[in-house]
């Protein structure tokens, strides 16, 4: 079955530490996204990537970094510069418009819950 | 800037009908999506509107008025399992970017 896999499900970060959240998809989707969700809030875009080796900052990119070396993978690093990283992180993907993506919803992974130790 | 508004919380009774509203002011519009999200889980897709009017899908219907920047999600014959947050999201003109509303937390009471 095709889908998006996020790991780990729970992650704890020590002060001053960088941590990396994994996101892998086998849907052959072109575009991938990282969102942050705080309790009782909607989704805020951190970074997105429309093709391999290209990515764009979202609304809250400060303190985060990404890479897109393979179509299937879009890892997110939460750096020590992100002073308030405690949140639920969601990865999503979608086909490109050229592949008939109009009207296609985003597919989401199950999320990673990050907390500070 | 982009702005999407939804009521923060709603409460309804099992078996009843509830309407969740969403208003948006965005720099572009290429469709509106509704998602359901249970606590601690990923959002799941419910419905999509790009043209004005009503889309019906079983117990769920969604309406769009582009001229008013307004949509609603209608849930009929409410069940306890419908207790969740409902997210409204607008797809922008570039087709690949989405803006999410804050979500509406619905509690269904027996």
Interface residues (C-beta under 8 A of the other chain):
Chain A: X31 X33 X35 X40 X41 X42 X43 X44 X45 X48 X50 X88 X90 X94 X96 X97 X101 X102 X103 X105 X106 X108 X109 X110 X111 X113
Chain B: X4 X8 X30 X31 X33 X35 X40 X41 X42 X43 X44 X45 X48 X50 X87 X89 X95 X96 X97 X98 X99 X100 X101 X102 X103 X105
